[in-house]
Amino acid sequence: MTTLLEQRYRTVLRLLPASYRAEREEEMVETYLESVPEELHDLVRPAWGEVTSIAGLALRTRLDGTPTLPRTGLRLGPLFRQFALFGVLLNAASALSGHALFLAWLGGAPAPDQERVASSFRGSGIWDSFPVQVALWVAPLAWAGAYAALVRDRRRAALVFAALAALPALAGAARQLAWMPGAVATYALATAAAALLTVAALACGYHADAPPTPLPPVPPGLALMGLSVVAGAADVLHPGAIDALWPGGIPFLAVGALALAGRARASAGGPAVPLALAALGALALAERGFLLGELGRYQVPDPLITDALVLTGALAVLVALLLATGARALFRDRAPSRAGG
């Protein structure tokens, strides 16, 4: 006779993929029931620790499969890890270049400009207090710490750094929603969503049992330095451009173009890298769409709007090419499994 506790365990186990349950469900249910006295089987529920453990196992198996179960089609684990890796790298390059350029400008700025910057750190409220403003200004640099930890496979440290780095975007979105609801707040929300999705991909993709993620052929330090130079050069050489740094698209265009060029030269490769870059590009497109909508409400010079439109168009073309490349690789990977099945 099936007890209430057994029914509850089986309900929780439905979080697991069907193929995993077919192989191990009976063994798992038996193990869980043995730990509870039989007279209590209709009185208790599965412990929260057990539910959490099953949920974590479900996430890991759905992302990466298991050594004893077939791995066919698109595995989400590599996609999540590549999305997190590139997202952290691009944000780190943007933060490093942006802060360096700001400090260089501040050192040579006229006294009124320096005073205006200093006054922004001397607010009266808690939100505008000096410690909070300094923390919010410094926090994006933690993207670089997350990237350094990630390439050394320090997963927990990378997640902590990334969560800290995302705080200013979240705080900015909350502030805009409270003070200036509308298009500006929508743009801030899109930026915060991009940061949050990067952190979420890092948390899900780099779980304890995940394999190390293959890094791009460029050495990690050189990749970060090169993208920082690209981001900084985009701002220095074209200072009037709208939103020149990430998520404006210049560093992303460089990464995406290099990925496509490498794929064309190798004429092979899995779908994870192009699909992850396409997802990142789609987020950037969403942010730029809100930005362009906001520009239409103000008297922005036509050359700036033209620049923004050209960059958005190039970004859209690159996302389409990456998506097509990833889809082609995905179908190619699925073909052998169909033939074998």
VODO-608354 format. One record per atom (N, C-alpha, C): residue in one letter; x, y, z. Coordinates in steps of 0.02 Angstrom, whole numbers, padded with zeros to 5 digits, always signed. Layout:
BEGIN
aXYZ/...
//
This chain:
BEGIN
m+00042-00060+00000/m+00000+00000+00000/m+00044+00063+00000/t+00027+00109-00043/t+00066+00171-00048/t+00048+00218+00008/t+00098+00240+00045/t+00086+00287+00100/t+00086+00358+00074/l+00063+00404+00116/l+00062+00474+00098/l+00133+00501+00088/l+00180+00479+00130/l+00248+00502+00124/l+00279+00479+00057/e+00265+00417+00038/e+00292+00393-00026/e+00265+00434-00084/q+00200+00451-00081/q+00171+00492-00134/q+00205+00560-00137/r+00220+00588-00079/r+00252+00653-00078/r+00323+00650-00105/y+00360+00597-00088/y+00427+00589-00116/y+00424+00582-00192/r+00377+00544-00216/r+00372+00535-00289/r+00353+00600-00323/t+00313+00640-00290/t+00296+00706-00318/t+00358+00750-00324/v+00398+00751-00271/v+00460+00791-00273/v+00507+00764-00326/l+00512+00698-00333/l+00558+00668-00381/l+00538+00683-00453/r+00478+00706-00464/r+00458+00725-00531/r+00497+00785-00558/l+00533+00818-00514/l+00578+00871-00537/l+00633+00843-00581/l+00651+00780-00571/l+00705+00749-00608/l+00683+00731-00679/p+00730+00728-00726/p+00712+00706-00794/p+00683+00635-00793/a+00638+00621-00841/a+00605+00557-00843/a+00655+00499-00850/s+00707+00509-00890/s+00756+00456-00899/s+00793+00441-00834/y+00806+00492-00794/y+00839+00481-00730/y+00792+00445-00682/r+00728+00465-00681/r+00680+00432-00637/r+00671+00359-00655/a+00669+00344-00720/a+00659+00275-00741/a+00715+00230-00716/e+00774+00257-00709/e+00831+00216-00687/e+00839+00213-00612/r+00821+00267-00576/r+00839+00270-00505/r+00782+00288-00458/e+00722+00301-00482/e+00669+00324-00437/e+00654+00274-00382/e+00646+00210-00399/e+00627+00161-00349/e+00680+00156-00294/e+00743+00156-00315/e+00797+00152-00266/e+00797+00213-00220/m+00786+00273-00248/m+00786+00334-00209/m+00728+00335-00160/v+00667+00315-00183/v+00609+00314-00139/v+00620+00266-00081/e+00647+00208-00096/e+00660+00158-00044/e+00709+00184+00007/t+00761+00218-00016/t+00812+00245+00030/t+00781+00299+00074/y+00741+00343+00046/y+00710+00396+00085/y+00662+00367+00137/l+00622+00318+00118/l+00572+00290+00164/l+00605+00252+00221/e+00662+00221+00209/e+00697+00183+00261/e+00720+00228+00318/s+00729+00292+00304/s+00754+00338+00356/s+00698+00363+00401/v+00635+00346+00387/v+00578+00369+00426/v+00541+00308+00455/p+00527+00308+00519/p+00488+00252+00548/p+00422+00242+00511/e+00403+00181+00501/e+00345+00165+00460/e+00281+00195+00489/e+00276+00199+00555/e+00215+00226+00585/e+00206+00301+00573/l+00259+00334+00547/l+00255+00406+00534/l+00245+00422+00460/h+00239+00371+00418/h+00237+00383+00346/h+00177+00423+00324/d+00123+00424+00363/d+00065+00463+00344/d+00060+00528+00383/l+00113+00545+00420/l+00111+00604+00463/l+00163+00656+00446/v+00216+00638+00411/v+00271+00684+00399/v+00278+00699+00324/r+00318+00749+00310/r+00333+00769+00241/r+00407+00761+00228/p+00428+00759+00165/p+00500+00759+00151/p+00534+00820+00181/a+00593+00810+00209/a+00629+00865+00240/a+00649+00916+00187/w+00654+00980+00209/w+00673+01032+00162/w+00742+01020+00134/g+00787+00992+00174/g+00853+00976+00148/g+00851+00925+00092/e+00806+00875+00099/e+00799+00825+00046/e+00770+00856-00017/v+00720+00900-00009/v+00689+00933-00067/v+00740+00976-00103/t+00780+01013-00064/t+00832+01055-00094/t+00884+01013-00131/s+00903+00957-00101/s+00952+00913-00133/s+00925+00885-00199/i+00861+00865-00199/i+00831+00839-00260/i+00826+00894-00313/a+00808+00955-00292/a+00804+01010-00340/a+00872+01024-00370/g+00925+01023-00329/g+00992+01034-00355/g+01013+00979-00403/l+00996+00916-00386/l+01011+00860-00431/l+00973+00868-00497/a+00910+00890-00493/a+00871+00900-00554/a+00902+00953-00599/l+00926+01007-00568/l+00959+01060-00608/l+01021+01034-00641/r+01062+00997-00604/r+01125+00972-00632/r+01113+00922-00689/t+01066+00877-00680/t+01053+00827-00732/t+01022+00859-00794/r+00980+00909-00785/r+00950+00941-00843/r+01000+00984-00880/l+01049+01011-00844/l+01100+01053-00877/l+01152+01011-00913/d+01175+00957-00880/d+01233+00921-00906/d+01222+00846-00914/g+01164+00820-00895/g+01155+00748-00899/g+01195+00714-00844/t+01203+00649-00850/t+01244+00610-00803/t+01286+00561-00843/p+01339+00534-00814/p+01382+00487-00850/p+01345+00425-00874/t+01290+00406-00840/t+01256+00343-00858/t+01196+00354-00903/l+01178+00416-00917/l+01120+00430-00958/l+01141+00464-01022/p+01106+00453-01077/p+01125+00483-01141/p+01120+00559-01139/r+01166+00591-01176/r+01166+00664-01182/r+01154+00682-01255/t+01093+00693-01273/t+01077+00708-01343/t+01051+00778-01348/g+01054+00806-01410/g+01028+00873-01421/g+01070+00926-01388/l+01039+00982-01373/l+01073+01039-01342/l+01075+01030-01267/r+01135+01025-01240/r+01143+01024-01167/r+01149+01096-01144/l+01110+01113-01093/l+01107+01182-01070/l+01168+01202-01029/g+01201+01154-00998/g+01259+01171-00956/g+01312+01210-00992/p+01339+01184-01049/p+01390+01222-01086/p+01365+01290-01108/l+01301+01295-01127/l+01273+01359-01148/l+01272+01408-01091/f+01250+01387-01031/f+01249+01431-00973/f+01320+01453-00955/r+01368+01407-00958/r+01436+01424-00938/r+01469+01473-00986/q+01457+01463-01051/q+01485+01510-01099/q+01452+01578-01094/f+01386+01579-01082/f+01350+01642-01072/f+01380+01680-01012/a+01390+01644-00957/a+01418+01676-00897/a+01489+01699-00910/l+01530+01658-00943/l+01599+01676-00954/l+01605+01740-00996/f+01569+01742-01053/f+01573+01801-01095/f+01540+01861-01063/g+01485+01850-01027/g+01452+01906-00993/g+01497+01938-00941/v+01530+01897-00901/v+01576+01922-00850/v+01635+01958-00883/l+01662+01928-00937/l+01720+01958-00971/l+01702+02026-00999/l+01646+02032-01033/l+01627+02095-01064/l+01613+02149-01011/n+01579+02130-00958/n+01566+02178-00905/n+01630+02199-00870/a+01677+02152-00861/a+01741+02169-00829/a+01780+02219-00872/a+01782+02207-00938/a+01818+02253-00982/a+01786+02322-00981/s+01720+02324-00981/s+01685+02388-00980/s+01699+02426-00915/a+01696+02390-00858/a+01708+02423-00794/a+01779+02449-00788/l+01828+02409-00808/l+01898+02430-00803/l+01912+02490-00847/s+01890+02487-00910/s+01904+02543-00955/s+01865+02605-00935/g+01802+02598-00916/g+01763+02655-00897/g+01790+02690-00835/h+01809+02652-00785/h+01836+02683-00724/h+01904+02715-00738/a+01945+02682-00778/a+02011+02711-00793/a+02004+02777-00831/l+01959+02779-00880/l+01949+02840-00918/l+01920+02896-00874/f+01875+02877-00829/f+01846+02928-00785/f+01899+02958-00739/l+01942+02916-00711/l+01995+02942-00667/l+02044+02986-00706/a+02060+02965-00768/a+02105+03005-00809/a+02074+03073-00825/w+02009+03073-00840/w+01975+03137-00853/w+01972+03180-00791/l+01956+03149-00734/l+01949+03187-00672/l+02015+03220-00652/g+02071+03186-00665/g+02135+03216-00646/g+02151+03280-00684/g+02126+03287-00745/g+02140+03348-00783/g+02080+03392-00793/a+02025+03377-00759/a+01964+03416-00768/a+01969+03484-00734/p+01933+03534-00758/p+01932+03600-00724/p+01904+03593-00653/a+01922+03641-00612/a+01900+03638-00542/a+01824+03634-00533/p+01784+03671-00573/p+01711+03664-00565/p+01686+03592-00578/d+01716+03559-00628/d+01696+03490-00642/d+01715+03444-00585/q+01775+03454-00559/q+01797+03412-00503/q+01752+03423-00442/e+01731+03484-00431/e+01687+03498-00374/e+01619+03467-00385/r+01594+03468-00447/r+01530+03438-00461/r+01532+03362-00448/v+01587+03330-00467/v+01594+03258-00454/v+01597+03246-00379/a+01636+03287-00344/a+01643+03278-00271/a+01576+03287-00236/s+01536+03334-00261/s+01471+03348-00228/s+01424+03288-00235/s+01433+03247-00288/s+01389+03189-00296/s+01402+03136-00243/f+01458+03141-00208/f+01473+03094-00154/f+01459+03124-00085/r+01427+03182-00084/r+01414+03215-00019/r+01340+03226-00008/g+01300+03177-00025/g+01228+03183-00016/g+01208+03180+00058/s+01147+03202+00072/s+01124+03204+00141/s+01090+03139+00163/g+01056+03105+00116/g+01021+03044+00135/g+01067+02984+00137/i+01041+02928+00163/i+01081+02867+00166/i+01101+02845+00096/w+01054+02849+00048/w+01068+02827-00020/w+01125+02867-00051/d+01127+02932-00036/d+01177+02976-00066/d+01238+02988-00022/s+01243+02951+00032/s+01299+02961+00078/s+01364+02939+00045/f+01419+02964+00072/f+01485+02951+00043/f+01501+02877+00041/p+01492+02838+00095/p+01509+02767+00091/p+01469+02729+00039/v+01404+02744+00034/v+01362+02708-00014/v+01382+02726-00085/q+01394+02789-00099/q+01413+02809-00167/q+01481+02781-00187/v+01528+02779-00140/v+01593+02750-00156/v+01586+02675-00169/a+01545+02641-00128/a+01535+02569-00138/a+01503+02555-00206/l+01453+02595-00224/l+01420+02585-00289/l+01467+02600-00347/w+01514+02646-00337/w+01561+02662-00391/w+01614+02608-00398/v+01636+02580-00343/v+01689+02530-00344/v+01663+02461-00363/a+01600+02446-00344/a+01574+02378-00352/a+01580+02349-00422/p+01568+02387-00477/p+01574+02357-00543/p+01643+02328-00558/l+01694+02351-00524/l+01761+02323-00534/l+01764+02250-00512/a+01715+02228-00472/a+01713+02158-00451/a+01701+02111-00509/w+01677+02137-00567/w+01672+02094-00626/w+01740+02066-00645/a+01792+02108-00638/a+01860+02084-00653/a+01880+02029-00604/g+01862+02037-00540/g+01876+01985-00492/g+01839+01920-00508/a+01776+01927-00531/a+01737+01868-00550/a+01769+01832-00609/y+01794+01871-00657/y+01826+01840-00715/y+01890+01804-00695/a+01931+01837-00653/a+01993+01805-00631/a+01978+01740-00593/a+01927+01741-00550/a+01909+01681-00512/a+01882+01627-00559/l+01845+01647-00609/l+01814+01599-00654/l+01865+01561-00695/v+01915+01596-00721/v+01965+01562-00762/v+02010+01518-00720/r+02010+01528-00654/r+02048+01484-00609/r+02003+01431-00578/d+01941+01427-00602/d+01891+01378-00579/d+01875+01386-00505/r+01879+01448-00479/r+01856+01463-00411/r+01783+01486-00415/r+01738+01438-00418/r+01669+01451-00437/r+01631+01492-00384/r+01641+01475-00322/r+01605+01511-00269/r+01629+01583-00266/a+01695+01593-00270/a+01721+01661-00269/a+01697+01701-00329/a+01694+01669-00388/a+01669+01704-00448/a+01597+01726-00438/l+01556+01684-00409/l+01486+01701-00398/l+01479+01759-00349/v+01519+01759-00296/v+01516+01814-00247/v+01536+01879-00280/f+01591+01879-00317/f+01614+01940-00351/f+01561+01965-00400/a+01532+01919-00439/a+01482+01940-00489/a+01420+01969-00456/a+01398+01939-00401/a+01340+01966-00365/a+01354+02036-00339/l+01413+02048-00313/l+01432+02115-00290/l+01433+02164-00348/a+01461+02142-00405/a+01467+02186-00463/a+01399+02206-00491/a+01350+02162-00484/a+01283+02176-00511/a+01242+02223-00467/l+01264+02234-00405/l+01224+02275-00359/l+01211+02346-00384/p+01261+02382-00413/p+01246+02450-00436/p+01191+02452-00489/a+01190+02402-00535/a+01138+02402-00585/a+01069+02391-00553/l+01066+02347-00504/l+01003+02336-00469/l+00981+02398-00430/a+01030+02429-00396/a+01014+02490-00358/a+00991+02546-00404/g+01025+02552-00462/g+01005+02604-00509/g+00935+02593-00536/a+00917+02530-00550/a+00850+02515-00575/a+00798+02531-00521/a+00812+02512-00459/a+00765+02526-00405/a+00756+02601-00396/r+00810+02638-00401/r+00806+02711-00392/r+00765+02742-00449/q+00777+02720-00511/q+00740+02748-00567/q+00666+02732-00562/l+00650+02671-00540/l+00580+02652-00533/l+00545+02695-00481/a+00581+02711-00427/a+00551+02750-00373/a+00545+02824-00391/w+00594+02850-00428/w+00596+02922-00439/w+00574+02943-00509/m+00589+02903-00560/m+00575+02922-00629/m+00545+02864-00667/p+00487+02840-00649/p+00457+02785-00687/p+00444+02805-00759/g+00452+02758-00804/g+00444+02773-00875/g+00498+02740-00916/a+00515+02772-00972/a+00564+02743-01018/a+00633+02737-00987/v+00653+02788-00948/v+00719+02785-00917/v+00723+02727-00869/a+00670+02717-00830/a+00669+02661-00784/a+00669+02594-00821/t+00635+02591-00879/t+00635+02529-00918/t+00704+02512-00943/y+00741+02563-00965/y+00810+02552-00987/y+00853+02528-00928/a+00844+02558-00871/a+00882+02537-00811/a+00864+02465-00792/l+00800+02447-00799/l+00779+02379-00785/l+00811+02329-00833/a+00816+02348-00897/a+00847+02303-00946/a+00921+02293-00929/t+00955+02346-00908/t+01025+02340-00889/t+01032+02296-00827/a+00988+02305-00778/a+00991+02263-00718/a+00975+02191-00734/a+00928+02179-00781/a+00911+02110-00800/a+00970+02076-00832/a+01008+02112-00873/a+01067+02082-00905/a+01118+02062-00852/a+01129+02104-00802/a+01176+02087-00749/a+01151+02028-00708/l+01086+02028-00693/l+01057+01973-00654/l+01061+01907-00692/l+01047+01908-00757/l+01050+01846-00796/l+01121+01819-00799/t+01170+01863-00801/t+01239+01840-00800/t+01254+01805-00734/v+01232+01834-00679/v+01243+01803-00614/v+01205+01737-00609/a+01143+01735-00634/a+01104+01674-00632/a+01136+01618-00674/a+01162+01636-00733/a+01195+01586-00775/a+01258+01560-00741/l+01293+01604-00706/l+01352+01583-00669/l+01334+01535-00613/a+01280+01550-00577/a+01259+01507-00522/a+01235+01439-00547/c+01197+01438-00602/c+01170+01375-00627/c+01221+01335-00666/g+01260+01369-00708/g+01305+01332-00752/g+01366+01305-00717/y+01392+01342-00668/y+01453+01321-00633/y+01435+01288-00567/h+01392+01237-00570/h+01376+01200-00509/h+01434+01155-00490/a+01429+01123-00433/a+01486+01086-00405/a+01509+01030-00451/d+01464+00998-00488/d+01482+00941-00529/d+01495+00959-00602/a+01493+01024-00618/a+01502+01044-00688/a+01575+01036-00708/p+01588+01015-00770/p+01657+01010-00794/p+01685+01080-00805/p+01751+01087-00807/p+01781+01152-00823/p+01759+01175-00892/t+01750+01240-00900/t+01729+01266-00964/t+01790+01281-01008/p+01790+01256-01070/p+01846+01273-01115/p+01849+01348-01126/l+01907+01377-01115/l+01915+01449-01125/l+01931+01463-01198/p+01920+01524-01221/p+01940+01542-01289/p+02015+01533-01299/p+02037+01525-01361/p+02108+01513-01373/p+02153+01571-01350/v+02125+01631-01344/v+02164+01688-01320/v+02175+01680-01245/p+02236+01691-01220/p+02247+01688-01147/p+02200+01734-01110/p+02173+01712-01052/p+02122+01751-01017/p+02143+01823-01002/g+02204+01832-00977/g+02227+01899-00962/g+02231+01943-01023/l+02255+01915-01078/l+02259+01953-01140/l+02190+01970-01167/a+02142+01924-01159/a+02073+01937-01181/a+02043+01995-01143/l+02053+01996-01077/l+02026+02051-01037/l+02059+02117-01054/m+02126+02116-01061/m+02162+02178-01077/m+02142+02203-01146/g+02137+02157-01195/g+02120+02177-01263/g+02051+02208-01266/l+02002+02177-01233/l+01934+02205-01234/l+01930+02271-01197/s+01969+02279-01144/s+01971+02343-01108/s+01998+02398-01154/v+02049+02381-01193/v+02077+02430-01239/v+02026+02448-01293/v+01991+02397-01319/v+01939+02410-01370/v+01884+02455-01342/a+01861+02439-01281/a+01809+02480-01251/a+01832+02551-01238/g+01893+02558-01212/g+01919+02625-01199/g+01931+02664-01263/a+01957+02630-01314/a+01970+02664-01377/a+01905+02688-01410/a+01852+02648-01403/a+01788+02668-01431/a+01764+02732-01400/d+01776+02741-01336/d+01754+02801-01301/d+01799+02860-01316/v+01865+02848-01322/v+01912+02902-01333/v+01908+02928-01405/l+01906+02881-01453/l+01906+02900-01523/l+01839+02928-01546/h+01786+02910-01511/h+01720+02934-01532/h+01682+02956-01470/p+01706+03008-01436/p+01677+03026-01371/p+01605+03049-01373/g+01580+03069-01431/g+01511+03093-01435/g+01461+03037-01442/a+01484+02976-01451/a+01438+02921-01464/a+01395+02907-01402/i+01335+02884-01415/i+01289+02865-01362/i+01307+02795-01338/d+01317+02788-01273/d+01320+02720-01246/d+01376+02679-01279/a+01437+02708-01281/a+01491+02676-01319/a+01514+02611-01288/l+01511+02606-01222/l+01536+02546-01189/l+01481+02493-01184/w+01498+02435-01156/w+01448+02383-01145/w+01392+02411-01102/p+01327+02404-01119/p+01302+02362-01174/p+01294+02397-01241/g+01334+02449-01253/g+01329+02483-01317/g+01347+02440-01376/g+01393+02394-01369/g+01403+02346-01423/g+01473+02342-01451/i+01516+02392-01442/i+01582+02390-01474/i+01623+02329-01450/p+01631+02318-01385/p+01667+02257-01364/p+01632+02194-01386/f+01565+02193-01383/f+01529+02133-01404/f+01539+02120-01479/l+01538+02173-01519/l+01549+02164-01591/l+01618+02133-01603/a+01668+02154-01565/a+01735+02126-01573/a+01736+02052-01556/v+01705+02034-01499/v+01704+01964-01478/v+01665+01921-01527/g+01606+01945-01547/g+01565+01907-01593/g+01598+01897-01660/a+01630+01950-01686/a+01664+01944-01750/a+01722+01894-01747/l+01760+01897-01692/l+01815+01849-01684/l+01789+01778-01678/a+01733+01769-01643/a+01705+01702-01636/a+01683+01675-01703/l+01651+01717-01744/l+01629+01694-01810/l+01688+01680-01855/a+01740+01723-01851/a+01799+01712-01893/a+01834+01646-01874/g+01839+01633-01808/g+01869+01570-01786/g+01828+01510-01807/r+01762+01517-01804/r+01719+01462-01824/r+01725+01448-01899/a+01730+01502-01940/a+01737+01493-02012/a+01804+01460-02029/r+01856+01476-01992/r+01921+01447-02006/r+01922+01373-01986/a+01890+01357-01929/a+01891+01288-01906/a+01837+01246-01939/s+01785+01278-01966/s+01728+01245-02000/s+01696+01191-01956/a+01700+01197-01890/a+01670+01149-01844/a+01664+01182-01776/g+01632+01146-01730/g+01625+01172-01662/g+01554+01162-01638/g+01546+01161-01572/g+01481+01151-01543/g+01439+01213-01545/p+01375+01207-01524/p+01329+01264-01528/p+01334+01312-01468/a+01369+01293-01415/a+01365+01332-01353/a+01391+01403-01361/v+01450+01411-01392/v+01480+01478-01397/v+01438+01525-01440/p+01420+01508-01502/p+01379+01556-01540/p+01310+01569-01510/l+01279+01518-01480/l+01213+01530-01451/l+01218+01573-01388/a+01271+01563-01348/a+01280+01605-01289/a+01292+01677-01309/l+01334+01688-01360/l+01347+01756-01383/l+01283+01786-01413/a+01244+01746-01449/a+01181+01772-01476/a+01134+01794-01420/a+01132+01756-01365/a+01090+01775-01308/a+01114+01841-01277/l+01179+01847-01269/l+01207+01910-01243/l+01191+01968-01290/g+01199+01957-01355/g+01183+02009-01402/g+01110+02029-01401/a+01066+01980-01391/a+00995+01995-01387/a+00980+02040-01327/l+01013+02027-01271/l+01005+02071-01213/l+01028+02142-01229/a+01086+02147-01263/a+01111+02213-01281/a+01063+02248-01329/l+01034+02211-01375/l+00985+02240-01421/l+00924+02266-01383/a+00902+02228-01334/a+00845+02251-01295/a+00860+02316-01259/e+00919+02320-01229/e+00939+02382-01194/e+00943+02440-01243/r+00973+02428-01302/r+00980+02482-01350/r+00912+02503-01379/g+00866+02455-01383/g+00799+02473-01406/g+00766+02522-01359/f+00771+02509-01294/f+00743+02556-01245/f+00780+02623-01248/l+00847+02620-01259/l+00886+02681-01263/l+00864+02724-01322/l+00856+02691-01380/l+00836+02729-01440/l+00767+02759-01430/g+00722+02722-01398/g+00656+02750-01383/g+00660+02812-01339/e+00708+02811-01292/e+00716+02868-01247/e+00746+02928-01284/l+00793+02915-01331/l+00824+02970-01368/l+00773+03010-01408/g+00721+02976-01431/g+00670+03010-01471/g+00632+03063-01432/r+00635+03060-01366/r+00598+03108-01325/r+00637+03172-01311/y+00702+03173-01329/y+00744+03231-01315/y+00774+03258-01380/q+00798+03317-01376/q+00829+03349-01435/q+00902+03326-01440/v+00911+03263-01459/v+00978+03235-01467/v+01002+03251-01537/p+01065+03273-01546/p+01090+03288-01613/p+01084+03228-01660/d+01067+03242-01723/d+01057+03188-01771/d+01117+03142-01779/p+01179+03168-01779/p+01236+03121-01786/p+01239+03068-01731/l+01219+03087-01670/l+01220+03038-01615/l+01167+02984-01626/i+01108+03005-01649/i+01056+02956-01663/i+01077+02910-01720/t+01110+02939-01771/t+01134+02898-01827/t+01185+02847-01802/d+01231+02870-01760/d+01280+02823-01732/d+01246+02766-01694/a+01197+02784-01654/a+01161+02733-01615/a+01125+02684-01661/l+01094+02709-01714/l+01058+02666-01760/l+01106+02619-01798/v+01163+02646-01819/v+01212+02605-01856/v+01238+02549-01810/l+01255+02566-01748/l+01281+02516-01702/l+01227+02464-01686/t+01166+02486-01679/t+01111+02439-01665/t+01101+02392-01725/g+01105+02419-01786/g+01098+02377-01845/g+01153+02326-01850/a+01215+02347-01837/a+01272+02300-01839/a+01264+02246-01786/l+01239+02266-01728/l+01228+02218-01674/l+01175+02167-01694/a+01121+02191-01726/a+01068+02146-01747/a+01092+02096-01799/v+01132+02119-01847/v+01160+02074-01898/v+01204+02021-01866/l+01247+02042-01819/l+01292+01995-01786/l+01253+01943-01746/v+01201+01965-01711/v+01160+01918-01672/v+01128+01867-01719/a+01103+01889-01776/a+01072+01843-01823/a+01123+01792-01850/l+01183+01815-01865/l+01235+01769-01890/l+01255+01719-01836/l+01261+01742-01774/l+01279+01697-01720/l+01224+01645-01708/l+01162+01668-01711/l+01106+01622-01700/l+01104+01570-01756/a+01114+01591-01818/a+01114+01543-01874/a+01171+01494-01867/t+01230+01518-01847/t+01287+01473-01838/t+01275+01423-01782/g+01247+01446-01726/g+01233+01400-01672/g+01179+01350-01689/a+01127+01372-01725/a+01074+01325-01745/a+01101+01272-01793/r+01145+01292-01839/r+01174+01244-01886/r+01216+01192-01848/a+01256+01216-01799/a+01296+01169-01760/a+01252+01123-01719/l+01197+01149-01693/l+01151+01107-01654/l+01120+01053-01696/f+01097+01070-01755/f+01067+01020-01799/f+01118+00969-01822/r+01180+00991-01832/r+01233+00944-01851/r+01247+00895-01795/d+01246+00919-01733/d+01258+00874-01676/d+01201+00825-01666/r+01140+00846-01683/r+01083+00802-01673/r+01077+00748-01726/a+01106+00762-01785/a+01098+00715-01840/a+01125+00646-01825/p+01186+00638-01794/p+01210+00571-01778/p+01165+00534-01729/s+01136+00571-01680/s+01093+00538-01631/s+01030+00513-01664/r+01003+00549-01714/r+00944+00525-01750/r+00961+00462-01791/a+01021+00466-01823/a+01041+00408-01863/a+01051+00347-01820/g+01081+00357-01760/g+01093+00301-01717/g+01031+00275-01684/g+00979+00320-01676/g+00917+00299-01644/g+00871+00264-01692/
//
